[in-house]
Amino acid sequence: METEKLLKRLEALEARFDELERLMGDPQVAQDYEKVAAYAKERAEMEETIQTYRRYRRLLTELAEAREMAQEESDAELREMAREEIATLEAQKKELEERLMRLLVPKDPRDDKNVIVEIRAGAGGDEAGLFAADLFRMYTRYAERQGWKTEIISENRTGIGGFKEVIFEVKGKGAYSRLKHESGVHRVQRIPVTESSGRIHTSTATVAVLPEVDDVEIEINPKDLEISTYGSSGPGGQHMQKNDTAVRIVHKPTGMVVTCESERSLTQNKLRAMSVLRARLYEIERRKQEEALEAARRSQVGGGERSEKIRTYNFPQNRVTDHRIGMTTYNLPAVLDGDLDDFIEALAVDEQTRRLQALEEAG
């Protein structure tokens, strides 16, 4: 983005920042606690950008003065000092411009949300189910490293320790911002424990990461729901076989089915199932809007089709490759033990770069 355009954007932002300070100091506004809280939140979100901008503006003044000295100073030694200062200030100017551009990229409002993660075995039979279990452990271990809490919502196990499907919640600040790029098809290449001939098999599992959605964000008509109950076979129902504690919800307009039997009460299971349903419906609506707005240039990361293979876990080569950013690491056991930060941070940088390009093109 040109310096002039950048400055115009920042001037407008600073004007809003100053207005917020004025509003927060207004005695009449001070009586409305909700307004004051909203203004304080908006101001806090802008503060780093404004402080960086003010530092940038001071630097531009210093740079102009140094250039003037380099042109007009008669003393050769002072001119040389001015030229050295210009070089230093130019480097700082570039650094601050890059930082300001990053700060101007709108933050995804969902980034701080808790998430619902759905893992399903794909192609590969029993081996796909075992791989789904590996992925489940990988994400729960990563959550532990972050100090987040995980809770299983529903599970459908295979007989040999795998999952046909497992749905769980991850609670923690920034969970969606860190896990959102994990949605897609994950592929494993290894010799299955069930394979006697020692041949390498390729299996897949799909991962969906959905931000938790509040009731007010998506409206569900009760008439569109078909709710039934049944005796739970999970940990929540093992002591209550005589009562129907598990719940099955069918969303008739989409045919979507959600079940939950992880809790000990019907009410808790219903609340959890509705949470999953809201998240799924919200994601469908978001994807529709994204397709309408960006049909010509959809992003592969974070908005790509789930059918796209995003990552391969190759056991013979001890290799994990993320195909979206061409990143490979040769420490597969550590990755499967939840050491995902290198991939997650690289994907975040990639997303930031593309959003920055879009902002520059928008002018």
MIPARO-245427 format. One record per residue (C-alpha): residue number from 1; residue in three letters; x, y, z. Coordinates in Angstrom, 1 decimal, decimal comma. Layout:
# MIPARO-245427
num_residuo_east_north_up
NUM_ala_X_Y_Z
...
This chain:
# MIPARO-245427
num_residuo_east_north_up
1_met_0,0_0,0_0,0
2_glu_1,3_3,5_-0,9
3_thr_2,4_5,7_2,1
4_glu_-0,3_8,3_1,3
5_lys_-3,1_5,7_1,3
6_leu_-1,7_4,2_4,5
7_leu_-1,6_7,5_6,2
8_lys_-5,2_8,3_5,2
9_arg_-6,4_5,1_6,7
10_leu_-4,5_5,7_9,9
11_glu_-5,6_9,4_10,2
12_ala_-9,3_8,2_10,0
13_leu_-8,5_5,5_12,7
14_glu_-6,9_8,1_14,9
15_ala_-9,9_10,4_14,6
16_arg_-12,1_7,6_15,8
17_phe_-9,7_6,8_18,6
18_asp_-9,8_10,5_19,8
19_glu_-13,6_10,5_19,5
20_leu_-13,8_7,4_21,7
21_glu_-11,7_9,1_24,4
22_arg_-14,0_12,2_24,2
23_leu_-17,1_10,0_24,5
24_met_-15,7_8,1_27,4
25_gly_-15,0_11,4_29,2
26_asp_-18,6_12,7_28,5
27_pro_-20,5_12,8_31,9
28_gln_-23,8_11,8_30,1
29_val_-22,2_8,8_28,4
30_ala_-20,5_7,8_31,6
31_gln_-24,0_7,0_33,1
32_asp_-24,5_4,3_30,4
33_tyr_-22,3_1,4_31,5
34_glu_-23,0_-0,7_28,4
35_lys_-21,9_2,1_26,1
36_val_-18,8_2,9_28,2
37_ala_-17,8_-0,8_28,1
38_ala_-18,3_-1,0_24,3
39_tyr_-16,3_2,2_23,8
40_ala_-13,5_0,9_26,1
41_lys_-13,3_-2,4_24,2
42_glu_-13,2_-0,6_20,8
43_arg_-10,5_1,8_22,1
44_ala_-8,4_-1,1_23,5
45_glu_-8,5_-2,9_20,2
46_met_-7,2_0,2_18,4
47_glu_-4,6_1,3_20,9
48_glu_-1,6_-0,7_19,6
49_thr_-2,3_0,5_16,1
50_ile_-2,6_4,2_17,2
51_gln_0,6_4,1_19,3
52_thr_2,5_2,5_16,4
53_tyr_1,1_5,1_14,0
54_arg_2,1_8,0_16,3
55_arg_5,6_6,5_16,5
56_tyr_5,6_6,2_12,7
57_arg_4,6_9,8_12,3
58_arg_7,4_11,0_14,5
59_leu_9,8_9,0_12,5
60_leu_8,7_10,6_9,3
61_thr_9,4_14,0_10,8
62_glu_12,9_12,9_11,9
63_leu_13,5_11,5_8,4
64_ala_12,5_14,7_6,7
65_glu_14,9_16,7_9,0
66_ala_17,7_14,3_8,3
67_arg_17,2_14,6_4,5
68_glu_17,2_18,4_4,8
69_met_20,4_18,3_6,7
70_ala_22,0_15,9_4,2
71_gln_21,2_18,4_1,4
72_glu_21,8_21,7_3,0
73_glu_24,6_21,1_5,6
74_ser_27,9_22,6_4,5
75_asp_30,0_20,4_6,9
76_ala_31,0_17,2_5,1
77_glu_31,2_15,2_8,4
78_leu_27,6_16,3_9,4
79_arg_26,3_15,4_6,0
80_glu_27,8_11,9_6,3
81_met_26,2_11,6_9,8
82_ala_22,8_12,7_8,3
83_arg_23,1_10,1_5,5
84_glu_23,8_7,3_8,1
85_glu_20,8_8,5_10,1
86_ile_18,6_8,4_6,9
87_ala_19,6_4,8_6,3
88_thr_18,7_3,8_9,9
89_leu_15,4_5,7_9,8
90_glu_14,5_4,2_6,4
91_ala_14,9_0,7_7,8
92_gln_12,8_1,6_10,8
93_lys_10,2_3,2_8,5
94_lys_9,9_0,0_6,4
95_glu_9,6_-2,1_9,6
96_leu_6,9_0,2_11,0
97_glu_4,9_0,2_7,7
98_glu_4,9_-3,6_7,7
99_arg_3,7_-3,7_11,3
100_leu_1,0_-1,1_10,6
101_met_-0,2_-3,1_7,6
102_arg_-0,5_-6,2_9,8
103_leu_-2,4_-4,2_12,5
104_leu_-4,8_-2,8_9,9
105_val_-5,9_-6,3_8,7
106_pro_-9,3_-6,9_10,3
107_lys_-9,2_-9,5_13,1
108_asp_-11,5_-12,5_12,6
109_pro_-14,2_-11,9_15,2
110_arg_-14,4_-15,7_15,8
111_asp_-10,7_-16,1_16,8
112_asp_-11,3_-16,1_20,6
113_lys_-14,2_-18,6_20,4
114_asn_-14,2_-22,1_21,9
115_val_-14,4_-24,7_19,2
116_ile_-16,2_-28,0_18,4
117_val_-13,9_-30,4_16,6
118_glu_-15,3_-33,3_14,6
119_ile_-13,0_-36,2_13,5
120_arg_-14,3_-38,9_11,2
121_ala_-12,6_-42,0_9,8
122_gly_-12,4_-41,8_6,0
123_ala_-11,0_-44,2_3,4
124_gly_-9,0_-47,2_4,8
125_gly_-11,3_-49,2_7,0
126_asp_-10,0_-50,1_10,5
127_glu_-6,8_-48,3_9,8
128_ala_-8,7_-45,1_9,2
129_gly_-10,4_-45,5_12,5
130_leu_-7,1_-45,9_14,3
131_phe_-5,8_-42,8_12,5
132_ala_-8,8_-40,8_13,6
133_ala_-7,9_-41,9_17,2
134_asp_-4,3_-40,7_16,6
135_leu_-5,7_-37,3_15,5
136_phe_-8,0_-37,1_18,5
137_arg_-5,0_-37,7_20,8
138_met_-2,9_-35,2_18,9
139_tyr_-5,4_-32,4_19,3
140_thr_-6,2_-33,2_23,0
141_arg_-2,4_-33,2_23,7
142_tyr_-2,1_-29,8_21,9
143_ala_-5,0_-28,5_24,0
144_glu_-3,2_-29,6_27,2
145_arg_0,0_-27,7_26,1
146_gln_-2,2_-24,6_25,7
147_gly_-3,9_-25,0_29,0
148_trp_-7,2_-25,6_27,4
149_lys_-10,0_-28,0_28,5
150_thr_-11,4_-30,7_26,2
151_glu_-14,7_-32,6_26,6
152_ile_-16,1_-35,4_24,4
153_ile_-19,6_-34,6_23,1
154_ser_-20,1_-37,9_21,3
155_glu_-18,1_-40,8_20,0
156_asn_-18,5_-43,9_17,9
157_arg_-15,7_-46,3_18,5
158_thr_-14,4_-49,3_16,5
159_gly_-13,6_-52,6_18,1
160_ile_-9,8_-52,2_17,9
161_gly_-9,4_-48,8_19,6
162_gly_-10,2_-46,5_16,8
163_phe_-13,0_-44,0_16,1
164_lys_-15,6_-44,0_13,3
165_glu_-16,4_-40,6_14,6
166_val_-15,5_-38,4_17,6
167_ile_-16,9_-35,0_18,4
168_phe_-15,3_-32,9_21,2
169_glu_-15,3_-29,4_22,5
170_val_-12,1_-27,4_23,2
171_lys_-12,5_-24,5_25,6
172_gly_-9,8_-21,9_25,9
173_lys_-9,0_-18,3_24,8
174_gly_-7,9_-18,2_21,2
175_ala_-8,9_-21,9_20,5
176_tyr_-10,4_-21,1_17,1
177_ser_-7,6_-18,8_16,0
178_arg_-5,1_-21,7_16,6
179_leu_-7,1_-24,6_15,3
180_lys_-9,2_-23,2_12,5
181_his_-6,7_-24,2_9,7
182_glu_-6,9_-27,9_10,8
183_ser_-10,2_-28,4_8,9
184_gly_-9,7_-30,8_5,9
185_val_-8,6_-34,2_4,9
186_his_-5,6_-35,7_6,8
187_arg_-3,8_-38,6_5,2
188_val_-1,6_-41,3_6,9
189_gln_0,8_-43,6_5,1
190_arg_2,1_-46,5_7,2
191_ile_2,1_-50,3_7,7
192_pro_-1,1_-51,1_9,6
193_val_-1,0_-53,3_12,7
194_thr_-3,5_-55,5_10,9
195_glu_-1,3_-55,9_7,8
196_ser_0,6_-59,2_7,8
197_ser_2,5_-58,6_4,5
198_gly_4,2_-55,4_5,7
199_arg_2,7_-53,2_2,9
200_ile_2,3_-49,5_3,4
201_his_-1,3_-48,4_3,3
202_thr_-2,8_-45,0_2,8
203_ser_-5,8_-44,0_4,9
204_thr_-7,6_-40,8_5,6
205_ala_-9,6_-39,0_8,2
206_thr_-11,5_-35,7_8,0
207_val_-11,3_-33,0_10,6
208_ala_-13,9_-30,1_11,0
209_val_-13,2_-27,2_13,3
210_leu_-16,3_-25,2_14,1
211_pro_-16,4_-22,1_16,3
212_glu_-18,9_-22,3_19,2
213_val_-22,0_-20,3_18,3
214_asp_-24,2_-18,3_20,8
215_asp_-27,9_-18,6_20,6
216_val_-28,3_-15,1_19,3
217_glu_-25,9_-15,7_16,4
218_ile_-28,1_-18,3_14,6
219_glu_-31,8_-18,8_15,1
220_ile_-33,3_-22,3_15,0
221_asn_-37,0_-22,8_14,7
222_pro_-38,1_-25,5_17,2
223_lys_-40,6_-26,7_14,6
224_asp_-37,6_-27,7_12,4
225_leu_-36,3_-30,1_15,0
226_glu_-37,2_-33,8_15,6
227_ile_-35,9_-34,7_19,1
228_ser_-35,8_-38,3_20,4
229_thr_-34,2_-39,9_23,4
230_tyr_-32,7_-43,3_24,1
231_gly_-30,7_-45,1_26,8
232_ser_-27,1_-44,0_26,8
233_ser_-24,3_-46,5_26,3
234_gly_-21,6_-43,9_27,1
235_pro_-20,0_-42,9_30,4
236_gly_-23,0_-40,6_31,2
237_gly_-25,5_-43,4_30,9
238_gln_-23,7_-46,4_32,4
239_his_-25,4_-46,0_35,8
240_met_-28,8_-45,0_34,3
241_gln_-29,7_-47,7_31,9
242_lys_-33,4_-47,5_33,0
243_asn_-33,6_-43,9_31,9
244_asp_-33,3_-42,3_28,5
245_thr_-30,5_-39,8_29,0
246_ala_-29,1_-39,7_25,4
247_val_-30,6_-37,4_22,8
248_arg_-30,8_-37,5_19,0
249_ile_-31,8_-34,3_17,2
250_val_-32,7_-34,2_13,5
251_his_-32,7_-30,8_11,8
252_lys_-35,5_-31,5_9,2
253_pro_-34,6_-28,7_6,6
254_thr_-31,0_-30,0_6,2
255_gly_-31,4_-33,6_7,3
256_met_-28,6_-33,0_9,7
257_val_-28,4_-35,5_12,7
258_val_-26,7_-34,8_16,0
259_thr_-26,5_-37,2_18,9
260_cys_-25,1_-36,7_22,4
261_glu_-24,8_-39,2_25,3
262_ser_-21,7_-38,0_27,1
263_glu_-23,5_-36,4_30,0
264_arg_-25,5_-38,0_32,8
265_ser_-28,7_-36,0_32,3
266_leu_-31,0_-35,6_29,3
267_thr_-31,0_-31,8_29,7
268_gln_-27,2_-31,6_29,5
269_asn_-27,0_-33,9_26,5
270_lys_-29,7_-31,8_24,7
271_leu_-27,8_-28,6_25,4
272_arg_-24,6_-30,1_24,0
273_ala_-26,3_-31,5_20,9
274_met_-27,9_-28,1_20,2
275_ser_-24,5_-26,5_20,6
276_val_-23,1_-28,8_17,9
277_leu_-26,1_-28,2_15,6
278_arg_-25,8_-24,4_15,9
279_ala_-22,1_-24,6_15,1
280_arg_-22,7_-26,7_12,0
281_leu_-25,6_-24,5_10,7
282_tyr_-23,5_-21,4_11,3
283_glu_-20,6_-22,9_9,3
284_ile_-23,0_-23,8_6,4
285_glu_-24,2_-20,2_6,3
286_arg_-20,7_-18,8_6,6
287_arg_-19,6_-20,9_3,6
288_lys_-22,6_-19,8_1,5
289_gln_-21,7_-16,2_2,2
290_glu_-18,0_-16,8_1,4
291_glu_-18,8_-18,6_-1,8
292_ala_-21,1_-15,7_-2,9
293_leu_-18,4_-13,0_-2,1
294_glu_-15,3_-14,8_-3,2
295_ala_-16,4_-17,4_-5,8
296_ala_-13,6_-16,3_-8,2
297_arg_-10,8_-16,3_-5,6
298_arg_-11,5_-18,6_-2,7
299_ser_-8,8_-19,2_-0,2
300_gln_-7,3_-22,7_0,1
301_val_-6,5_-22,2_3,8
302_gly_-9,4_-21,8_6,1
303_gly_-12,0_-21,7_3,4
304_gly_-11,1_-24,6_1,1
305_glu_-13,3_-27,6_0,5
306_arg_-13,0_-30,4_3,0
307_ser_-12,3_-32,8_0,2
308_glu_-8,9_-31,2_-0,2
309_lys_-6,0_-33,1_1,3
310_ile_-4,3_-30,7_3,6
311_arg_-1,6_-32,8_5,4
312_thr_0,2_-36,1_5,1
313_tyr_1,7_-38,1_8,0
314_asn_4,2_-40,5_6,5
315_phe_5,5_-43,1_9,1
316_pro_8,3_-44,8_7,0
317_gln_9,9_-41,4_6,3
318_asn_9,1_-39,9_9,8
319_arg_7,6_-37,0_7,8
320_val_4,7_-34,6_8,2
321_thr_3,9_-32,4_5,2
322_asp_1,3_-29,6_5,0
323_his_0,4_-29,3_1,4
324_arg_-1,1_-25,9_1,5
325_ile_2,1_-24,1_2,5
326_gly_4,6_-26,7_1,4
327_met_6,0_-27,2_4,9
328_thr_7,6_-30,4_6,0
329_thr_9,0_-31,6_9,3
330_tyr_10,8_-34,9_10,1
331_asn_9,6_-35,3_13,6
332_leu_6,3_-37,2_13,2
333_pro_6,1_-38,6_16,8
334_ala_6,4_-35,1_18,3
335_val_3,6_-33,8_16,0
336_leu_1,3_-36,7_16,9
337_asp_2,1_-35,9_20,5
338_gly_0,6_-32,4_20,0
339_asp_3,7_-30,4_18,9
340_leu_1,7_-28,5_16,3
341_asp_2,9_-24,9_16,9
342_asp_5,3_-24,7_13,9
343_phe_2,5_-25,7_11,5
344_ile_-0,1_-23,5_13,2
345_glu_2,1_-20,4_13,2
346_ala_3,2_-20,9_9,6
347_leu_-0,5_-21,2_8,5
348_ala_-1,4_-18,1_10,5
349_val_1,4_-16,1_8,8
350_asp_0,2_-17,4_5,4
351_glu_-3,3_-16,3_6,2
352_gln_-2,1_-12,9_7,3
353_thr_0,0_-12,4_4,1
354_arg_-3,0_-13,2_1,9
355_arg_-5,3_-10,9_3,8
356_leu_-2,7_-8,2_3,6
357_gln_-2,5_-8,6_-0,1
358_ala_-6,3_-8,3_-0,3
359_leu_-6,1_-5,1_1,8
360_glu_-3,5_-3,6_-0,5
361_glu_-5,4_-4,4_-3,6
362_ala_-8,5_-2,8_-2,1
363_gly_-6,4_0,3_-1,7
